[in-house]
Amino acid sequence: MSSANTAYITRDLAHVWHPCTQMKDHEQLPPIPVRRGEGAWLEDYEGKRYLDAISSWWVNLFGHANPRINAAVRAQLEELEQVILAGFTHEPVIALSEELCAIAPAGLTRCFYADNGSSAVEVAVKMSFHFWHNTGRSAKRRFLTLSNSYHGETLGALAVGNVELYKEIYRPLLMDVITVPSPDCFQRERGESPAEYSRRQFAHMEAALGKHAQEACAVIVEPLVQCAGGMRMYDPVYLTLLREACDRHQVHLIADEIAVGFGRTGTMFACEQAGIRPDFMCLSKGLTGGYLPLSAVMTTEAVYAAFYDEYVKLNAFLHSHSFTGNPLGCAAARASLAIFRDDHVLEANRTLAARLGERAGALADHPHVAEVRQRGMILAIELAADKASRAPYPWQERRGLRVYRHALTRGVLLRPIGNVVYFMPPYVITPAEIDLMVEVAREGIESATCD
């Protein structure tokens, strides 16, 4: 590593504890200090550039240092940077709420704000439980979740997820949930369509709801793509069946759209592809275009009404975050939504997604690729030790890390999840940049699977 970068690395490692990282790894692979970003690219202190193929942990939609979002945040900074949202309000949060309600599935008319995705899940979980308490159904206190799901890493969010790597050590601290087999279509039989498998897997959820409806508050799902679980995907028919069953059994449906919302799956919200409206929809990541921490939980008038009462009834939802509805975050979010409207982003993304699928699809023939799967602007390549049986590489071999390291040498930021190499790029990526990131991934996969 060059001397200009080294100075920052030394200072970093003296004090910074990085997320989702075994810090000892940095003895061999130091963190890369980023000086600036522009469009789909990041640049270090020596001028080396990296194509951000994962949108900086799935948050960046319209590129780094986007001029329109920059201008909106700068203008807001001159007016109001922060104000308490209890007893006060401001135009950015009012306007953002109006705009979200206009584009969300019909019937989601109330917005409760928090700081990040995990916090949004905490809000939805607490709000669902509290709703049933306020409406005289206090026996409803458990949650149904899918195997291989991920909803964040605060304790409530961790409890309703099911990725053991994150959850196992903290299990003694977590509430007990009901885990239902996932409709993950990687597991389907040869010749079985994703829709057929998703429909077949719904039998497990139907049985669980039939058994636990009297004690269940809600089912929580990541619509269409289980992202941190390896970008595993399923068919929209599962959500259609789930909505009907939740209504029939009087159980809430929480849609965690934190990673899949704002165009990632091809529609503004993944739920749209099933034609459903959840009772709670959690939003974050791309909400501000990747600029600032902000999350929202959208819900219905029926839920809102259950908390609307005289103060002495003590029915209010007493949940708060200091930076709830921060004006700077709201300004960034409004600018991001304006880009969606003005630039016909979803339509343009269809062309980009087709290019991505065409280029990456060729990797399906690789002897150590078990599957190439795609949903909109998310594409994943599943590596396997044996293609025929789909037997995975042992996790201890860290094959994905080999791909990551190769990509860095070629100026591309990939961050595989175990044996899954994936792309989730900013929407400003060009066809030529798509070609580059796929070619670098191909090289990395060749290198990582050659022994």
VENMOCOR-V140758 format. One record per backbone hydrogen bond with DSSP energy under -1.0 kcal/mol. CO is the residue of the C=O (numbers start at 0). NH is the residue of the N-H. If there is no record, write none. Layout:
BEGIN
CO_NH ; CO_NH
END
This chain:
BEGIN
1_5 ; 2_6 ; 4_8 ; 5_9 ; 6_10 ; 7_11 ; 8_12 ; 11_14 ; 11_15 ; 21_24 ; 22_25 ; 23_26 ; 24_27 ; 24_28 ; 35_42 ; 37_40 ; 38_63 ; 39_51 ; 40_37 ; 41_49 ; 42_34 ; 42_35 ; 43_46 ; 47_43 ; 49_41 ; 50_52 ; 50_412 ; 51_54 ; 52_423 ; 53_57 ; 54_58 ; 54_59 ; 60_426 ; 63_38 ; 65_69 ; 66_70 ; 67_71 ; 68_72 ; 69_73 ; 70_74 ; 71_75 ; 72_76 ; 73_77 ; 75_78 ; 75_79 ; 89_93 ; 90_94 ; 91_95 ; 92_96 ; 93_97 ; 94_98 ; 95_99 ; 96_100 ; 97_101 ; 98_102 ; 99_103 ; 104_107 ; 106_108 ; 109_298 ; 111_296 ; 113_294 ; 115_119 ; 116_120 ; 117_121 ; 118_122 ; 119_123 ; 120_124 ; 121_125 ; 122_126 ; 123_127 ; 124_128 ; 125_129 ; 126_130 ; 127_131 ; 128_132 ; 129_133 ; 130_134 ; 131_136 ; 132_135 ; 136_139 ; 141_216 ; 142_177 ; 143_219 ; 144_179 ; 145_148 ; 148_161 ; 153_157 ; 154_158 ; 155_159 ; 157_160 ; 162_165 ; 162_166 ; 163_167 ; 166_169 ; 167_170 ; 169_172 ; 170_173 ; 177_144 ; 179_146 ; 183_186 ; 184_187 ; 188_191 ; 192_196 ; 193_197 ; 194_198 ; 195_199 ; 196_200 ; 197_201 ; 199_202 ; 200_203 ; 201_205 ; 202_206 ; 203_207 ; 204_208 ; 205_209 ; 206_210 ; 207_211 ; 208_212 ; 211_214 ; 214_140 ; 214_141 ; 216_251 ; 217_143 ; 218_253 ; 220_255 ; 222_224 ; 223_233 ; 224_226 ; 225_231 ; 226_229 ; 226_230 ; 231_225 ; 232_184 ; 234_237 ; 235_239 ; 236_240 ; 237_241 ; 238_242 ; 239_243 ; 240_244 ; 241_245 ; 242_246 ; 243_247 ; 244_248 ; 245_250 ; 251_218 ; 252_278 ; 252_279 ; 253_220 ; 254_256 ; 254_281 ; 256_260 ; 262_265 ; 263_376 ; 267_261 ; 267_262 ; 268_271 ; 269_272 ; 270_273 ; 270_275 ; 279_254 ; 280_297 ; 281_256 ; 282_295 ; 283_286 ; 285_288 ; 294_113 ; 295_282 ; 296_111 ; 297_280 ; 298_108 ; 298_109 ; 299_303 ; 300_304 ; 303_306 ; 309_312 ; 310_313 ; 315_317 ; 316_318 ; 320_323 ; 322_325 ; 325_329 ; 326_330 ; 327_331 ; 328_332 ; 329_333 ; 330_334 ; 331_335 ; 332_336 ; 333_337 ; 334_338 ; 335_339 ; 336_340 ; 337_341 ; 338_342 ; 339_344 ; 343_347 ; 344_348 ; 345_349 ; 347_351 ; 348_352 ; 349_353 ; 350_354 ; 351_355 ; 352_356 ; 353_357 ; 354_358 ; 355_359 ; 356_360 ; 359_362 ; 360_363 ; 361_364 ; 362_365 ; 365_368 ; 367_383 ; 370_381 ; 372_379 ; 374_377 ; 377_374 ; 378_422 ; 379_372 ; 380_420 ; 381_369 ; 381_370 ; 385_389 ; 390_384 ; 390_385 ; 393_396 ; 394_397 ; 397_401 ; 398_402 ; 399_403 ; 400_404 ; 401_405 ; 402_406 ; 403_407 ; 404_408 ; 406_411 ; 407_410 ; 410_50 ; 412_52 ; 416_419 ; 418_382 ; 419_416 ; 420_380 ; 422_378 ; 425_428 ; 429_433 ; 430_434 ; 431_435 ; 432_436 ; 433_437 ; 434_438 ; 435_439 ; 436_440 ; 437_441 ; 438_442 ; 439_443 ; 440_444 ; 441_445 ; 442_446 ; 443_447 ; 444_448
END
